Structures are given as structure tokens and as C-alpha cells.
């Protein structure tokens, strides 16, 4: 609506009705997925990254700013900020070295004291936390701390609960600590902080168990956990997990040779217990018999990564309108093309169905009442396609978010404020992290023209 027409309407319609109409207008973009705007905070700077769809960015209501993190050349960690008042981006700020390993990606949350924390699991070696010197700001020289409680860590996944407690889940490479352990024994553990990340205790100290979830001694040696995504549910205090297995296979102990199966579990941040989709209390540690009996969404053959029916490393997890979980993932056909699946818990079993082909499912966004937006890409093609998924069953094409170059990762920004809804890391043209030529994109529903007036 143009300003002169808006003034005329305001004069003719009571203020309350006019305000209601103006408030409701942005919901059109929310409901249809149309009209996404795309910003490019940084160009030709992103290297290849193994980051999961978790904790890439957040909105800070106090600063009225969106903060993002990403991996640049040599997997170094960079951050940027978008000022929603000025509608401007800061220049990329180098925070820490990535040691030229694509696994050493940053994840970022904001502690209850307002300070930003960046976590890196330095691939099989250590957990490192960078902390901003100022609350609600990227400015100044960040401090860096190694956390011995999170030793031999990879793939950090941080969560802040409603009371400010910090959980960081990670996968441990156990033979870095115990040379007698098999190289394909890699369970999940976590560390917890009650003081905004200053001190930590790990799951062994808190529960007495050698790991949080995983297995050791399977006949097929599939004792490596690959968590595709975790999702915190503030209303219940639960964290949902979707994951798959890897290992050397039945004849050898080698890292990440074969993949198989899809699993779901949830974790209570209140009592540190794990639960199945059916609600079975599994206690403070999940072992292989429990995993196989209560947590399996789908049994797949023992396959090489990228082979027929091999689940990818990245999976997504969400909830239906009644609270029952669902999991999304993709696996490959004989020609190496992705096939896209959803498994929805019906109260007794998992309803698994193929919903699409040719898509790499990157992230899902809750829209309410069991409705989710799925963000997906196609290999070597620009743009992000979005789909509407209802209760893990009904799949509908929605829109296309136009990007100049292909995208490798998509993450919904925590507590987002449009137009900064998702962070999309552009794909580098090389697997070598010394090449950093991917763009950094941030997309969302554009702000209405009256915003800020």
C-alpha cells in the first residue's frame, strides 16, 4: 500500500482495524513462503564446512542485532552482525583459527549474561570456547578457553535452556584418550555449565556413565554416532536427537567406512534421562540393545557412504501438532541421486515414506501446529527450495529463494527477526578448506515498508 493510499485508509477506518490489518500483513510471507529477500553479508569467503544445522546465528533483542558465525579460509571462525535499526552489516571479524580442518566449524549461542559464546570441537582433540568481551556485542578481543571436560571432541552442538543452563553435546573420539579403544568407537557425551560457560562438568562426572548414548562392541563395528540435528523444546525441557551410525563394518575397525540406520531419541535437561518416541525411560545412558529395540526409525543395509540406501550425515528432527516426533533425511539411489524421506511416529510405529527426489534436505523451521518449512538444495545448483511439511506426512512445494551461487548449509537463526531468518553458507568450489570462495547469505521475509515508522 502506497503512503497516500495508506493515509486515506487510516482516515476512513478506525485505528484498531487499520492496526490489525497492518499487523497481519507480514503473515502472508510467513504463510506462503513467497517473497524471501536475500542479503549477502560477505562474498567469496566461505570454505567447505561440515557444520550441522545448529547454532549458526541468533537474534539479540537487547542489541537489536542478528549475530552470525561461519567458516572462512582454513576453516577459521568469523562473525558478523546485522543492525536491524540501521539495516547494515558489520565487516567479517576473525575470532579463531580453524587449523585447516572443515570439521572445526563454529557454533554460537548467547549466555544468560549476554555474552556470545562460540564452540569448536577441534576434530577429535579438544573443545574450545571463544567468549565475547562485551555483552550483546562482537566488539573487542575475544578470550579463548580449552575445556578439558570436553576432551577428544568433534561436532559441538550447544543448547541454552530456559533457566540459562548450557549443554554442549559432542562426539568423543575415544582412542585419542585410550589407545586401546577401537578407532570406530565414537560415542556421544555432553558437558554442562551453570555459570554462563565459565566452568563445566561432563556427563561422566554427572551420571557416572562412560558415555551418554552410543554402543561398543557391535558385531558390525557400527559404533560411531553421527547426530544429524538436535532440537531443544523449551516447553518440556527436552532435547530431540536424530542420528545415524557409522563404522568399519564387520571385518575391520576403521573410521566412517560404512553407514546404516536412522534413530530418534529425546533427552531431559531436568533429570538427564533419555527417552524413546514411545516415552520409555532409558535412564542416563543409551546402549546398543536399547538403541536397537526402542530408538530405530528405519533399518537400512550396511552401505558405503553415498551408496544405495545409505543415510546422509545430516538429518532433521521436529514434532507433529500432538507432540509426537518426526525425522527427515535423505539417502542415495544407485546413481548417487538423493531420495528424500520422512519418518513420523504414530504412537506405536514409525510411518516412513519417500516425499521427494533430488534434494539435499538442509534444515526445517517450525511454523506452528505441526507445520514446518523445509529448506533444501540441489547439487551444484544455486537457490534454496522450500517445502511445507505437515505433521511429518503431507509434503507440498512452496517457494524458491534465489541465490547467485550454490549453497552448502542452511540454518534457521535462533529467535530470528526478519529479514534475517536463515543463514545460508555458500558452497566452495573445492573440498580443500584453503579455497574459500563461497558466499554468505542471510534470507528472510522482507520488512514491511512501514517498519520502524
Backbone torsions as a table, in degrees:
resi	resn	phi	psi	omega
1	UNK	NA	126.9	-179.1
2	UNK	-75.2	152.1	-175.1
3	UNK	-53.1	-45.5	-179.9
4	UNK	-61.0	-40.8	179.7
5	UNK	-67.1	-37.9	179.2
6	UNK	-62.4	-41.2	179.2
7	UNK	-63.4	-38.3	179.7
8	UNK	-66.0	-44.6	179.4
9	UNK	-61.9	-41.7	-179.1
10	UNK	-62.0	-33.7	-179.6
11	UNK	-72.7	-29.1	-174.5
12	UNK	-93.4	-24.0	-174.9
13	UNK	-112.7	139.3	177.1
14	UNK	-53.9	149.4	-175.7
15	UNK	-56.7	-41.3	-176.2
16	UNK	-62.7	-39.9	179.6
17	UNK	-68.4	-44.0	-180.0
18	UNK	-61.2	-43.7	-179.8
19	UNK	-63.2	-39.1	178.8
20	UNK	-62.2	-43.0	-179.6
21	UNK	-63.6	-42.3	-178.5
22	UNK	-68.5	-36.6	178.7
23	UNK	-67.4	-37.1	-175.8
24	UNK	-77.0	-22.3	-173.5
25	UNK	-55.4	-44.3	-179.1
26	UNK	-62.7	-19.2	-179.3
27	UNK	-63.6	-20.1	178.9
28	UNK	-61.0	-45.8	178.2
29	UNK	-65.6	-37.6	179.1
30	UNK	-64.0	-43.1	-174.3
31	UNK	-76.1	-33.6	-173.8
32	UNK	-102.2	-20.6	-176.5
33	UNK	77.1	2.7	-179.6
34	UNK	-83.1	159.3	170.4
35	UNK	77.2	24.0	174.6
36	UNK	-63.5	134.9	172.4
37	UNK	-100.7	151.0	-177.5
38	UNK	-125.0	128.2	172.8
39	UNK	-109.5	153.1	177.7
40	UNK	-121.6	88.7	-178.5
41	UNK	-62.4	-29.1	-180.0
42	UNK	-152.2	141.1	-176.1
43	UNK	-114.2	139.5	172.9
44	UNK	53.8	47.8	-176.3
45	UNK	-128.7	-15.7	-171.8
46	UNK	-88.7	135.6	173.5
47	UNK	-97.4	173.0	175.5
48	UNK	-60.8	136.6	-177.0
49	UNK	-134.8	143.3	175.3
50	UNK	-98.8	18.7	-174.3
51	UNK	-64.0	138.0	174.0
52	UNK	-80.1	161.8	178.4
53	UNK	-74.8	77.7	-177.1
54	UNK	-160.8	124.7	167.9
55	UNK	61.3	44.5	175.0
56	UNK	-85.6	-25.2	-178.7
57	UNK	-163.7	168.8	-178.7
58	UNK	-155.4	157.4	174.4
59	UNK	-102.7	131.9	178.8
60	UNK	-109.1	109.3	-177.1
61	UNK	-67.5	-29.8	179.8
62	UNK	-68.0	-47.5	179.8
63	UNK	-80.5	-12.2	-172.2
64	UNK	50.9	49.1	-176.8
65	UNK	-140.3	149.0	170.9
66	UNK	-103.1	129.3	178.8
67	UNK	-109.2	134.9	178.2
68	UNK	-128.6	157.6	175.7
69	UNK	-133.5	152.6	179.8
70	UNK	-161.2	166.5	-179.4
71	UNK	-98.6	123.5	176.8
72	UNK	-100.5	-156.2	-179.0
73	UNK	-56.6	138.1	-177.5
74	UNK	64.1	19.6	-178.7
75	UNK	64.0	21.9	176.3
76	UNK	-65.3	148.5	-177.9
77	UNK	-89.6	129.0	176.3
78	UNK	-124.8	153.5	174.5
79	UNK	-131.8	156.7	174.1
80	UNK	-145.9	161.6	179.4
81	UNK	-132.0	140.8	174.6
82	UNK	-110.3	120.0	178.1
83	UNK	-85.7	112.5	-176.3
84	UNK	-72.4	-18.8	177.0
85	UNK	-80.7	-45.4	-178.8
86	UNK	-87.6	-16.3	-178.3
87	UNK	60.2	44.9	-179.5
88	UNK	-133.3	154.5	176.2
89	UNK	-104.4	143.4	169.9
90	UNK	-77.0	163.0	174.7
91	UNK	-70.9	155.4	176.2
92	UNK	-57.2	136.6	179.7
93	UNK	-117.9	122.7	178.8
94	UNK	-74.8	128.1	-178.9
95	UNK	-107.7	-44.5	-173.8
96	UNK	-158.8	157.0	179.0
97	UNK	-80.6	142.1	-179.4
98	UNK	-100.6	-0.3	175.7
99	UNK	58.5	29.5	174.4
100	UNK	56.3	38.2	179.4
101	UNK	-129.2	120.3	-176.1
102	UNK	-64.7	-16.2	177.4
103	UNK	-76.9	-16.5	-173.3
104	UNK	-88.7	44.8	-177.4
105	UNK	-77.1	156.5	177.7
106	UNK	-87.7	148.2	164.3
107	UNK	-127.4	146.1	-169.3
108	UNK	-135.1	134.2	169.8
109	UNK	-136.2	172.9	178.4
110	UNK	-115.7	122.2	178.5
111	UNK	-69.3	165.6	-177.9
112	UNK	-63.4	-21.7	178.3
113	UNK	-85.4	5.2	175.5
114	UNK	92.0	-9.9	-179.6
115	UNK	-79.2	142.4	177.4
116	UNK	-85.0	138.7	178.9
117	UNK	-123.1	131.9	175.6
118	UNK	-115.9	126.3	-177.9
119	UNK	-107.6	137.6	172.5
120	UNK	-135.9	128.0	169.5
121	UNK	-92.5	106.2	-172.4
122	UNK	-78.1	77.2	-178.5
123	UNK	14.8	93.0	174.5
124	UNK	75.2	1.8	-172.7
125	UNK	-115.8	-57.7	-170.4
126	UNK	-158.4	159.5	172.0
127	UNK	-97.9	128.7	-179.2
128	UNK	-123.7	133.8	179.0
129	UNK	-120.1	127.5	171.9
130	UNK	-103.4	135.7	-175.8
131	UNK	-124.3	133.4	179.0
132	UNK	-70.6	142.1	-178.6
133	UNK	-73.7	-23.5	-179.2
134	UNK	-117.9	144.1	174.0
135	UNK	-71.1	142.9	174.3
136	UNK	61.3	32.5	-175.9
137	UNK	-158.5	151.7	172.6
138	UNK	-93.0	-8.3	-170.1
139	UNK	-68.9	154.0	175.0
140	UNK	92.6	-179.9	-179.1
141	UNK	-91.7	119.5	-177.4
142	UNK	-76.9	148.9	174.9
143	UNK	-93.5	152.3	-179.6
144	UNK	-127.1	131.9	-176.7
145	UNK	-133.3	132.4	171.0
146	UNK	-87.8	138.4	-176.6
147	UNK	-109.5	102.1	-177.2
148	UNK	-62.9	-25.1	178.2
149	UNK	-65.7	-19.5	178.8
150	UNK	-112.9	51.5	-175.6
151	UNK	-75.7	157.6	176.3
152	UNK	55.8	42.7	-169.9
153	UNK	-99.9	149.2	168.0
154	UNK	-140.0	159.2	171.1
155	UNK	57.9	63.2	-178.4
156	UNK	-70.7	135.7	179.5
157	UNK	-131.8	96.1	-176.3
158	UNK	-87.7	150.9	176.3
159	UNK	-140.5	137.6	168.9
160	UNK	-110.5	124.9	-179.5
161	UNK	-83.7	174.2	-176.0
162	UNK	-64.6	-24.4	178.7
163	UNK	-94.0	7.0	176.5
164	UNK	91.7	-3.5	176.4
165	UNK	-64.9	139.3	179.9
166	UNK	-107.1	129.0	171.9
167	UNK	-115.1	138.1	172.3
168	UNK	-128.9	109.2	175.0
169	UNK	-87.0	144.1	179.3
170	UNK	-154.3	162.5	175.9
171	UNK	-100.9	131.2	-179.5
172	UNK	-94.5	133.4	170.9
173	UNK	-93.6	91.5	-165.2
174	UNK	-63.5	-32.7	-176.8
175	UNK	-72.3	-6.3	170.6
176	UNK	-74.9	-21.7	178.7
177	UNK	-103.3	-32.6	-180.0
178	UNK	-130.0	99.9	-176.6
179	UNK	-57.9	-17.6	179.3
180	UNK	-79.1	-16.7	-178.8
181	UNK	-72.7	145.6	178.3
182	UNK	-66.1	147.7	-178.7
183	UNK	-67.0	-21.0	177.9
184	UNK	-103.3	28.0	166.4
185	UNK	-104.6	104.7	-175.2
186	UNK	-142.1	85.6	-177.2
187	UNK	-86.3	171.7	175.9
188	UNK	-93.3	140.3	172.7
189	UNK	-133.8	179.9	175.1
190	UNK	-152.2	159.4	172.6
191	UNK	-123.0	154.8	-174.5
192	UNK	-133.1	137.6	175.2
193	UNK	-127.8	134.9	176.8
194	UNK	-105.7	1.8	-175.8
195	UNK	-128.9	44.2	174.2
196	UNK	64.0	29.5	173.6
197	UNK	92.1	8.6	-179.8
198	UNK	-79.3	-41.1	177.5
199	UNK	-131.4	155.6	-173.5
200	UNK	-138.9	152.9	166.6
201	UNK	-127.1	145.3	179.4
202	UNK	-98.8	173.7	-174.0
203	UNK	-65.9	-28.8	177.1
204	UNK	-65.3	-44.7	178.6
205	UNK	-65.3	-35.9	-174.8
206	UNK	-80.8	-31.8	-174.0
207	UNK	-119.7	-18.7	-175.4
208	UNK	81.8	-0.5	-179.5
209	UNK	-89.4	146.6	-178.4
210	UNK	-69.7	-21.5	174.0
211	UNK	-152.8	169.6	179.5
212	UNK	-88.8	-54.9	169.5
213	UNK	-147.4	145.7	-175.3
214	UNK	154.4	-160.8	-178.3
215	UNK	-155.2	162.0	176.8
216	UNK	-149.2	122.4	177.5
217	UNK	97.7	17.0	174.1
218	UNK	-61.1	147.4	179.7
219	UNK	-63.7	-30.0	178.9
220	UNK	-91.6	2.9	179.2
221	UNK	60.2	23.4	178.9
222	UNK	-88.0	70.6	-174.4
223	UNK	-111.5	19.9	174.7
224	UNK	-105.2	132.2	178.1
225	UNK	-99.0	129.5	169.9
226	UNK	-116.8	100.2	175.8
227	UNK	-77.0	124.3	179.7
228	UNK	-81.7	-36.7	179.0
229	UNK	-164.5	147.9	165.7
230	UNK	-120.2	155.1	-178.5
231	UNK	-143.4	122.6	179.6
232	UNK	-85.9	135.5	177.5
233	UNK	-112.4	98.5	-175.2
234	UNK	-58.4	-34.9	-175.1
235	UNK	-66.8	-29.7	-178.5
236	UNK	-109.5	-14.9	-175.4
237	UNK	75.2	14.7	-179.3
238	UNK	-97.5	151.2	169.6
239	UNK	-115.2	125.2	177.9
240	UNK	-92.3	145.4	178.1
241	UNK	-129.1	139.2	164.9
242	UNK	-120.0	136.5	-176.2
243	UNK	-155.4	166.7	177.6
244	UNK	-135.5	172.1	-176.6
245	UNK	-111.9	155.3	173.0
246	UNK	-143.9	170.2	178.0
247	UNK	163.2	-173.4	-175.0
248	UNK	-80.9	-17.2	-174.4
249	UNK	94.9	172.3	-169.4
250	UNK	-67.1	-16.6	-175.0
251	UNK	-106.0	0.6	-173.9
252	UNK	-159.4	159.0	170.0
253	UNK	-106.4	100.0	175.9
254	UNK	-142.2	151.8	-176.5
255	UNK	-76.9	126.3	166.1
256	UNK	54.7	45.9	175.6
257	UNK	-89.6	-46.6	-179.2
258	UNK	-116.5	155.5	174.4
259	UNK	-126.1	155.7	171.9
260	UNK	-167.4	152.0	165.4
261	UNK	70.7	157.1	175.9
262	UNK	-126.9	137.3	-176.6
263	UNK	-133.4	157.8	174.8
264	UNK	-136.0	139.0	172.3
265	UNK	-149.5	160.2	171.4
266	UNK	-127.3	160.2	-173.5
267	UNK	-136.2	132.7	178.0
268	UNK	-89.9	122.7	176.5
269	UNK	-74.9	-6.5	-178.2
270	UNK	-91.0	-44.7	-177.6
271	UNK	-117.1	1.8	177.4
272	UNK	64.2	25.2	177.5
273	UNK	-98.2	150.7	173.8
274	UNK	-99.7	154.6	-177.2
275	UNK	-139.9	150.3	173.2
276	UNK	-84.6	172.6	176.8
277	UNK	-62.1	-29.2	179.3
278	UNK	-80.3	-4.7	178.7
279	UNK	93.8	7.9	-179.5
280	UNK	-69.7	129.6	179.6
281	UNK	-79.5	117.7	-177.3
282	UNK	-102.5	7.1	178.8
283	UNK	76.1	-160.8	-172.7
284	UNK	-91.2	0.0	175.1
285	UNK	-143.9	137.2	173.8
286	UNK	-101.9	128.3	174.4
287	UNK	-113.0	-178.0	-171.8
288	UNK	-64.8	-45.1	178.8
289	UNK	-57.7	-40.1	178.1
290	UNK	-67.2	-42.9	179.3
291	UNK	-57.3	-46.2	-176.3
292	UNK	-73.5	-34.1	-175.7
293	UNK	-83.9	-35.2	-169.2
294	UNK	-116.9	-17.5	-169.3
295	UNK	-113.0	-7.4	-172.4
296	UNK	-75.7	123.9	174.9
297	UNK	-85.8	-42.1	-176.0
298	UNK	-151.2	132.5	171.6
299	UNK	-89.0	126.2	176.1
300	UNK	-123.5	157.9	178.8
301	UNK	-65.3	160.4	173.8
302	UNK	-72.1	113.5	-173.6
303	UNK	-136.0	156.6	170.8
304	UNK	-68.8	148.4	176.6
305	UNK	-55.7	132.6	-179.4
306	UNK	85.8	-4.4	179.9
307	UNK	-86.6	178.3	-179.0
308	UNK	-53.7	126.0	175.0
309	UNK	66.5	18.2	175.6
310	UNK	-88.6	117.5	178.0
311	UNK	-63.2	146.1	177.2
312	UNK	-74.9	168.9	178.3
313	UNK	-67.7	-29.6	-174.9
314	UNK	-98.8	123.1	173.6
315	UNK	-130.8	158.9	177.6
316	UNK	-119.7	156.0	-178.2
317	UNK	-137.2	141.3	179.5
318	UNK	-157.2	-171.6	-176.0
319	UNK	-127.4	146.7	172.3
320	UNK	-79.2	175.1	-176.8
321	UNK	-60.6	-31.0	-179.3
322	UNK	-91.0	7.3	177.2
323	UNK	94.1	-11.9	178.6
324	UNK	-68.2	145.7	-175.0
325	UNK	-82.3	163.4	166.2
326	UNK	-142.3	159.2	179.2
327	UNK	-131.4	138.2	174.2
328	UNK	-118.5	148.8	178.5
329	UNK	-164.4	171.8	170.1
330	UNK	-130.3	150.6	174.6
331	UNK	-137.2	175.2	-166.2
332	UNK	-113.0	150.9	173.2
333	UNK	-92.3	-177.8	-175.0
334	UNK	-63.0	-23.4	179.3
335	UNK	-89.6	0.6	179.4
336	UNK	84.8	14.5	179.4
337	UNK	-93.3	138.0	179.7
338	UNK	-66.6	141.1	169.4
339	UNK	-119.8	136.1	-167.0
340	UNK	-110.1	132.3	-171.0
341	UNK	-131.2	154.5	171.2
342	UNK	-132.3	134.8	171.8
343	UNK	-116.7	120.7	-177.8
344	UNK	-116.1	129.9	179.3
345	UNK	-77.2	125.7	-177.4
346	UNK	-101.2	7.4	-178.6
347	UNK	107.1	-21.7	179.2
348	UNK	-130.4	-40.1	-178.2
349	UNK	-141.4	174.9	177.7
350	UNK	-97.2	122.9	172.8
351	UNK	-85.9	108.5	-177.1
352	UNK	-108.4	131.0	179.2
353	UNK	-147.9	149.7	172.9
354	UNK	-82.0	132.9	-176.2
355	UNK	-115.0	-16.9	-177.8
356	UNK	-163.1	175.3	177.5
357	UNK	-138.4	150.2	172.4
358	UNK	81.8	3.9	-175.3
359	UNK	-109.3	141.2	165.5
360	UNK	-97.5	110.9	-178.3
361	UNK	-75.0	122.5	-171.5
362	UNK	-104.7	-37.8	-173.4
363	UNK	-165.5	158.1	173.8
364	UNK	-131.2	147.0	-177.2
365	UNK	-124.8	125.3	178.8
366	UNK	-72.7	131.6	176.0
367	UNK	-110.8	-6.2	177.0
368	UNK	109.0	148.2	175.1
369	UNK	56.2	40.9	176.9
370	UNK	78.7	6.7	179.9
371	UNK	-99.2	132.0	-178.1
372	UNK	-132.3	147.2	171.2
373	UNK	-99.5	128.8	178.3
374	UNK	-102.9	130.3	175.8
375	UNK	-104.5	128.9	-175.2
376	UNK	-141.6	157.0	177.5
377	UNK	-130.2	166.5	173.5
378	UNK	-117.7	144.0	-174.6
379	UNK	-56.8	130.1	173.6
380	UNK	61.2	21.6	178.0
381	UNK	-123.4	144.2	174.4
382	UNK	-71.3	174.4	174.4
383	UNK	85.1	155.9	174.0
384	UNK	-119.7	125.7	177.1
385	UNK	-96.1	141.0	177.6
386	UNK	-116.6	149.6	-178.6
387	UNK	-137.2	152.8	176.9
388	UNK	-99.9	123.3	178.6
389	UNK	-118.6	122.9	-177.1
390	UNK	-113.4	119.6	177.6
391	UNK	52.8	32.3	177.4
392	UNK	66.5	19.5	-175.1
393	UNK	-133.4	-52.5	-175.7
394	UNK	-88.4	123.7	-174.4
395	UNK	-119.0	122.0	-176.8
396	UNK	-134.4	128.7	173.6
397	UNK	-59.3	143.7	-174.6
398	UNK	-122.5	-64.2	-174.2
399	UNK	-158.4	176.2	175.9
400	UNK	-126.5	126.6	175.1
401	UNK	-96.2	117.0	-172.4
402	UNK	-82.0	123.9	174.1
403	UNK	-123.9	145.1	-178.0
404	UNK	-64.2	-31.7	-175.6
405	UNK	-130.7	167.5	177.3
406	UNK	-62.3	156.5	-177.4
407	UNK	-118.3	139.3	179.1
408	UNK	-104.6	-26.3	-177.6
409	UNK	-142.9	144.4	175.7
410	UNK	-133.2	134.7	178.0
411	UNK	-139.6	131.0	173.3
412	UNK	-71.8	129.6	-178.2
413	UNK	-75.1	128.9	-176.1
414	UNK	-61.6	129.1	179.6
415	UNK	61.4	29.7	-169.1
416	UNK	-52.3	152.1	169.1
417	UNK	-126.9	121.0	177.7
418	UNK	-57.9	146.0	12.2
419	UNK	-89.3	16.3	-179.6
420	UNK	-107.4	78.1	-176.1
421	UNK	-96.8	-43.2	-179.7
422	UNK	-127.7	148.5	171.2
423	UNK	-104.5	124.8	-180.0
424	UNK	-122.1	117.3	-179.8
425	UNK	-90.2	122.1	-179.3
426	UNK	-66.8	147.2	-178.3
427	UNK	-76.8	132.6	172.3
428	UNK	-76.6	155.8	-179.2
429	UNK	-82.1	-2.7	-178.4
430	UNK	-137.7	152.7	174.9
431	UNK	-76.8	-22.4	179.2
432	UNK	-71.0	123.7	-176.7
433	UNK	-73.1	-5.0	173.0
434	UNK	-71.5	-15.9	174.1
435	UNK	-96.8	121.5	-178.8
436	UNK	-130.4	87.4	-176.9
437	UNK	-128.5	15.3	174.9
438	UNK	-86.2	149.1	177.6
439	UNK	-84.9	159.7	170.5
440	UNK	-107.4	120.2	-179.9
441	UNK	-114.8	145.5	169.9
442	UNK	-129.5	128.7	-174.7
443	UNK	-130.9	157.2	176.9
444	UNK	-179.7	178.4	175.2
445	UNK	-68.7	129.6	-178.6
446	UNK	-63.7	145.8	178.0
447	UNK	-65.3	138.3	177.0
448	UNK	-62.4	155.2	-173.7
449	UNK	-64.3	-21.0	-178.3
450	UNK	-88.7	-4.2	-177.7
451	UNK	-59.3	134.0	177.7
452	UNK	84.6	-0.9	-179.1
453	UNK	-92.3	NA	NA
